[in-house]
Amino acid sequence: MEEQEESGLTFGEICRLIGRRIWWVLGASVLAAVLAALVLALAVNPSLTYYSMQFSLVYPSDESGQYPDGSRFSYRTIISQERLEDAKASDDRFAGVDTAKMLKEDNISISLNTSDDTSAQRTYTISVGGSYFANADAAEAFIIALVGATENNIIERASQLEYSISEEAFRASSFDARLELLANEYDAMLNAYDGWIETYSAGYRVIYNGVGRSLSDYRADLYSLFSSGLRESLKAQCENGGFGLLYGDGETLEQAVEDRREQLLDEKERNELIIADLQAALAPTAALRTSSEKETAVSGDVSLSSLLTSYIERNAIIETQIGADGTGGSLTYEEAVKFADRLDDCFHSLNAAGKTLTSVTAAIYAQNTFSDFVSRSADATGGISPAIGGVAAFIVVFLVGAIGVCVSRSRRSKQQA
């Protein structure tokens, strides 16, 4: 007996000791396994797990890497504070998400998957910390909502494009400048339609106000508003009538007409003096040519004659505008008002067409802006499997319990000895 005690417990005795306390050991081990799994699933894993989803973003100007307004698109804005707030507001499940903390602690990131940032089809991966969400489904929904917020922002930018001329700028300009503003607006809108037609074809139908019409139809409507014939007619009327430097409306325009007539009258009188001087300078040459059988070239004769002709023609134009005696002519307040009204008609019709183009552009973006996810299920990384953790806890507690039983039995045996 003394030899057995000195040599310790045999393996068989250890098994018998554990067997007598097996239910206690198993119970403690199972409880530890369950607690370990719960701690991992509810406390540890959420802070370690990240959910990621891969997607591509498609919209009409994506190949150029620009927003609808021409500003450069940066994929990092997809996870900007503004977009995060948009996504948060889209679903009550995200009400408790602290987006500021998420950004500050780098618990959300986005990466470009393609090697070339200018490639035609760029794909991105968004990764977000799981501690902000109740489960994987909520994290997936947040990422999808975040990309959707970017889609909405692109469409919103398209709807804010401005093709119209501001009335303030138009009214503050001279008639010449108004014509130029109208021409630039018209050309810009035609170019916009031509760009869409090149991208989608002339027959591409756009739904606007519940009606689908082709791009060629919209372009044709615009083309008739300020065609080259109308533009040249207005330009000629402006030049011939002397309206180019006029500005304003009502009393302001009336005063501008009076001031312009006085300027033209002064110019005409100055021109008459110059004409007289040029005629006097050219008189000896004229006499020489009429008295000689052979015409003799005189230095400066051709340039002086051309200059004289230009002044005579200029005074003839002035007389059509203010009359030979300074009264009448085409440059009157009444005629200026009529011309201003023609410009106003073009201004209103082109501005209306500009609003239509803005709506058409927004509709095109709405019809062609979308995201394509590789999978609607997020990939989870960084956590510890609760099952594996539970099994590990079970084994450890079982071994510790078995050792504890053996140690306790050994101590009692020594005390009895």
MITI-809013 format. One line per 5 residues: number of its first residue (from 1); their letters; for each residue x, y, z of C-alpha. Coordinates in pm, whole numbers, plus 32768, in hexadecimal, padded with zeros to 4 digits. Example, Ala and Ser with C-alpha at 12.3 -4.5 7.8 and 13.67 -1.06 7.14 Angstrom:
<atoms>
1 = AS = 84CE 7E3E 830C  8557 7F96 82CA
</atoms>
This chain:
<atoms>
1 = MEEQE = 8000 8000 8000  8119 80F1 8056  81C1 80A6 7F08  807D 80F2 7E4E  8050 823F 7F03
6 = ESGLT = 81B9 82A1 7EC3  81A1 8252 7D57  8066 832C 7D31  7F27 82DE 7C76  7F24 81E9 7B5A
11 = FGEIC = 7E78 823C 7A0D  7D62 8149 7A60  7D27 81F6 7BAA  7D1E 8349 7AFB  7C13 82CA 7A10
16 = RLIGR = 7B4A 823E 7B32  7B68 8389 7BF0  7AF3 844F 7AC0  79DC 8357 7A85  7952 8394 7BE1
21 = RIWWV = 7943 850B 7B95  78FF 84F6 7A1F  77B1 85AB 7A25  7845 86C9 7AEB  7967 86E7 79F9
26 = LGASV = 788D 86C5 78C4  7791 87BE 7947  789D 88C0 7990  793C 8884 783C  77F4 88A9 777F
31 = LAAVL = 779D 89E4 783F  78F4 8A76 77F1  78CF 8A1B 7682  777D 8AC7 766C  77FB 8BFC 7720
36 = AALVL = 792E 8C0C 7642  785A 8BF1 7507  776F 8D02 7583  788C 8DEA 75E0  792D 8DB9 748C
41 = ALAVN = 77E7 8DE8 73CF  7763 8F12 7493  7893 8FCA 7516  79DB 8F68 7474  797A 8F20 730B
46 = PSLTY = 78B6 9061 72C3  79EA 912F 7316  7ACD 9051 7243  79F1 8FFB 711A  79EA 90CB 6FDC
51 = YSMQF = 78E8 90A5 6EC9  794D 90F1 6D64  7898 90FE 6C16  7921 912D 6AB8  7868 91F9 69B2
56 = SLVYP = 7885 92CF 687B  77DE 9421 6849  7754 9473 66F0  76D7 95C7 667C  76E5 9688 6530
61 = SDESG = 7825 9748 6576  78DD 9639 663A  79D8 95F0 6525  7A53 9758 6536  7A6B 9742 66B2
66 = QYPDG = 798B 9872 66DB  784A 98D5 6782  7732 995B 66A1  77A6 9AC0 66DF  7904 9A71 6660
71 = SRFSY = 79B1 9A6B 67B3  7A97 9945 67F6  7A01 9810 6897  7AC1 9779 69B9  7A53 9624 6A32
76 = RTIIS = 7AB8 9684 6B94  798C 976C 6BA4  78B3 9634 6BA9  790A 9612 6D1C  790F 9788 6D68
81 = QERLE = 785B 980A 6E9B  7743 9893 6DC2  7705 9748 6D13  7717 968C 6E5D  760B 9770 6EEC
86 = DAKAS = 7534 973A 6DB6  754E 95C2 6DE1  7505 95DC 6F55  73C8 96A4 6F12  734B 95A7 6E14
91 = DDRFA = 72F1 9496 6F10  7288 9493 707E  7372 936F 70BB  7497 945F 709B  7416 9565 7190
96 = GVDTA = 7518 9508 7296  7643 9500 71AC  7749 95FF 7212  77CB 9660 70BA  78BE 9763 7142
101 = KMLKE = 7962 965E 7222  795F 9564 7105  7A30 9650 7030  7B0E 96CD 714A  7B70 956E 71B9
106 = DNISI = 7B9B 94EC 7054  7A85 93EE 707E  7A1C 9421 6F16  7AF6 941F 6DE0  7ADA 940D 6C68
111 = SLNTS = 7BDA 938E 6B70  7BFB 938B 69F8  7C1D 9228 697F  7C8E 9267 6819  7DFA 92B7 67DF
116 = DDTSA = 7DB1 93E1 66FE  7CDE 94FD 678C  7C7F 9567 662A  7C03 9412 65BC  7AA9 9402 651E
121 = QRTYT = 7A16 931A 6626  7A91 9371 6782  7A33 9295 68A8  7A46 92F1 6A18  7A38 9243 6B67
126 = ISVGG = 7999 92DF 6C9B  79F3 924B 6DEE  793D 92B0 6F2D  7965 924F 709A  785F 915F 711D
131 = SYFAN = 7848 91FE 7277  775F 930B 71EF  7653 9216 7182  7570 9116 7220  75CA 9008 7127
136 = ADAAE = 7660 8FC2 6FD2  751B 9013 6F20  751B 9173 6FAD  7686 91A8 6F46  7638 9132 6DE5
141 = AFIIA = 750A 9217 6DD2  75DC 933F 6E45  76E4 9308 6D39  75D5 92EA 6C2D  752D 9426 6CB1
146 = LVGAT = 767C 94DC 6CAD  76B3 948B 6B3E  7549 94E8 6AF8  7584 963B 6B9B  76A1 9676 6AA6
151 = ENNII = 75BE 961A 6982  74BB 9713 69FF  75C4 981F 6A23  7635 97F0 68BB  74CE 980A 683E
156 = ERASQ = 7495 993B 691B  75C8 99E5 6889  753E 99A6 672C  73F1 9A43 678D  74A6 9B7D 6802
161 = LEYSI = 7559 9BC0 66B9  7509 9D1C 663A  74F4 9D65 64C7  7423 9EA0 64E4  749F A006 64EC
166 = SEEAF = 7456 A0C7 662A  7364 A1E4 65EB  743D A2D0 66B4  756A A292 65D4  7494 A2AC 649B
171 = RASSF = 73F4 A3F9 64FC  753E A491 6564  75DB A44D 640F  75DA A51F 62D4  7510 A4A1 61AB
176 = DARLE = 764E A425 6106  76AB A367 6241  7548 A2DC 625D  7565 A24D 6101  76AE A1AB 615E
181 = LLANE = 761C A11A 629E  74FA A085 61DC  75E3 9FF4 60D5  76C6 9F57 61DD  759D 9EC3 6298
186 = YDAML = 750B 9E35 6158  7656 9D9D 60E6  7697 9D05 623E  7541 9C5D 6240  7567 9BD9 60DE
191 = NAYDG = 76BA 9B4A 613A  7621 9AA4 626D  7516 99FA 619B  7619 9996 6098  76EA 98FA 61AC
196 = WIETY = 75C4 982F 622E  7569 97C3 60CC  76D0 9753 6090  76C5 9689 61D2  7568 95F1 61BD
201 = SAGYR = 74F1 962E 6053  73F3 9723 5FC4  72D3 9636 6004  731D 9607 6176  71DC 9651 6233
206 = VIYNG = 71DA 9720 636E  70B4 971C 645E  7063 9883 64C1  6F1B 98F0 655F  6E99 9792 6528
211 = VGRSL = 6ED1 97A3 63AF  6FE4 96F0 62F3  7085 97B2 61D5  71C0 9779 610C  72F8 984B 6132
216 = SDYRA = 72D8 98B7 5FC7  717C 9942 6014  7201 9A13 6132  7320 9A91 605B  7233 9AEF 5F41
221 = DLYSL = 715E 9BBB 6033  7293 9C7B 609F  731C 9CA9 5F40  71EB 9D6C 5ECA  7204 9E68 5FE7
226 = FSSGL = 7346 9F13 5F7C  73A7 9E8D 5E28  74C4 9F23 5D61  73CC 9FE6 5C8A  7329 A08A 5DB8
231 = RESLK = 7479 A0D0 5E55  7502 A17A 5D1D  73C2 A243 5CF7  73D9 A2C7 5E5A  754A A311 5E33
236 = AQCEN = 750E A3D5 5CF1  73EC A495 5D8B  74C2 A4E9 5EBA  75E0 A56B 5DE4  7513 A624 5CE2
241 = GGFGL = 7424 A6BA 5DDD  7539 A730 5EC5  74B5 A670 5FF2  75F6 A5BE 6052  7667 A6A3 616D
246 = LYGDG = 750C A6DA 61FE  74B3 A646 634F  73A4 A647 6456  7229 A655 6446  711F A761 645F
251 = ETLEQ = 71A5 A8B9 64BB  7306 A833 64C9  72EC A7BB 6362  724E A902 62F2  736E A9C6 6386
256 = AVEDR = 7468 A8D6 62EA  73CC A917 6192  73E8 AA90 61BE  7551 AA76 622F  75A7 A995 610C
261 = REQLL = 7505 AA7E 600E  75D1 ABA0 6096  770E AAD2 607E  76C2 AA77 5F15  766F ABDE 5EBD
266 = DEKER = 77BE AC52 5F4D  786D AB3A 5E90  77C4 ABA1 5D4B  7834 AD0C 5D72  799B ACA0 5DB7
271 = NELII = 7992 ABBB 5C8C  791B ACD8 5BAC  7A4C ADA5 5C0B  7B31 AC7F 5BC3  7A7F AC42 5A77
276 = ADLQA = 7AB6 ADAD 5A13  7C28 AD98 5A68  7C51 AC54 59A4  7B9D ACE4 5877  7C81 AE15 5882
281 = ALAPT = 7DB4 AD37 5895  7D40 AC69 576E  7CDC AD97 5694  7E3A ADD3 55F2  7E50 AC66 5598
286 = AALRT = 7CFD AC72 54F5  7D61 ADA7 542D  7EA5 AD06 53BF  7DF3 ABD2 5343  7CF2 AC96 527B
291 = SSEKE = 7DF2 AD7B 51D4  7EEB AC70 5179  7EC3 AB7B 505C  7F74 AA7A 5130  7F05 AA3D 5295
296 = TAVSG = 8017 AA72 5393  801D A9AE 54D9  803E AA8C 5609  80C5 A9FB 5753  7FB2 A9D3 5854
301 = DVSLS = 7E9D AA06 5756  7E0A A8A9 577B  7E12 A8A8 58F9  7D7A AA04 590F  7C66 A9A7 581E
306 = SLLTS = 7C17 A86E 58E6  7C12 A935 5A26  7B2B AA39 598A  7A41 A927 5913  7A31 A889 5A6D
311 = YIERN = 79D3 A9D4 5B11  78CA AA1B 5A0B  7835 A8BE 5A3B  783C A8E6 5BB3  7780 AA2E 5B9F
316 = AIIET = 7683 A98F 5AB8  7641 A881 5BBF  7621 A98C 5CCD  7521 AA49 5BFA  744C A90E 5BDC
321 = QIGAD = 7455 A8F0 5D54  7415 AA59 5DC1  73A3 AAFD 5C7B  7457 ABF2 5B99  73F8 AD1A 5C73
326 = GTGGS = 7419 AC67 5DC0  72AB AC0A 5DDC  71F9 AAC5 5D8C  72BC A99B 5D11  72B6 A837 5D94
331 = LTYEE = 7351 A882 5EE7  721E A8EE 5FA8  7196 A886 60F7  706B A7DD 6053  7146 A70E 5F6A
336 = AVKFA = 7235 A6BC 6085  7112 A639 6154  70A3 A55E 6032  7201 A4D0 600F  721E A49D 6186
341 = DRLDD = 70D3 A3E0 617E  715D A2F6 6074  728B A2B3 614D  71A7 A27C 6279  70DB A17D 61B8
346 = CFHSL = 721A A0BD 6167  728D A0DD 62CF  714E A046 635D  7134 9F32 625A  72A1 9ECC 627F
351 = NAAGK = 728C 9ED4 63F9  715B 9DF4 63EC  721F 9D0B 6307  733C 9D16 6404  7256 9C9E 6518
356 = TLTSV = 71DE 9B87 6434  7345 9B22 63ED  738E 9B1B 6563  7265 9A34 6599  72C9 995A 6472
361 = TAAIY = 742C 9943 64F8  73B1 98E6 6654  72CC 97DF 65BA  73ED 974B 64F4  74BC 9733 6632
366 = AQNTF = 7397 969B 66F0  7369 9596 65DF  74DB 9541 65C5  7568 9563 6725  757B 9422 67EB
371 = SDFVS = 7662 9348 68BB  76B8 91DD 6876  771B 910D 69A6  77E8 8FD4 6972  771A 8F38 6A88
376 = RSADA = 7600 8FB6 6B65  7698 8EF8 6C8A  77B4 8F9F 6D44  78FC 8EEC 6D85  794E 8EDD 6EFB
381 = TGGIS = 7AB8 8EE8 6F6B  7B75 8F15 70B2  7A90 8E5F 71A9  7ABB 8D1A 726D  79C9 8BFD 7232
386 = PAIGG = 78E6 8BD6 7366  78DB 8A5C 7329  7A54 8A3D 732C  7A6A 8B1E 745B  7963 8A4F 750F
391 = VAAFI = 7A17 8909 74C4  7B60 899B 753C  7ABC 8A15 767C  7A1D 88BF 76B0  7B6B 880C 768D
396 = VVFLV = 7C25 88FE 776F  7B1F 88F9 7880  7B02 877E 786A  7C7B 8757 7892  7C8B 8854 79AA
401 = GAIGV = 7B66 87A9 7A57  7C0A 8653 7A35  7D51 86D4 7ABE  7C97 877B 7BDA  7BEB 8636 7C38
406 = CVSRS = 7D37 857E 7C39  7DE6 8685 7D0A  7CCB 868D 7E03  7CD0 850F 7E26  7E45 850B 7E4B
411 = RRSKQ = 7E3C 8608 7F66  7D2F 8549 8020  7DF5 8405 7FFF  7F29 84AA 8093  7E63 853A 81B3
416 = QA = 7DD0 83E1 8202  7F2A 834C 81FD
</atoms>
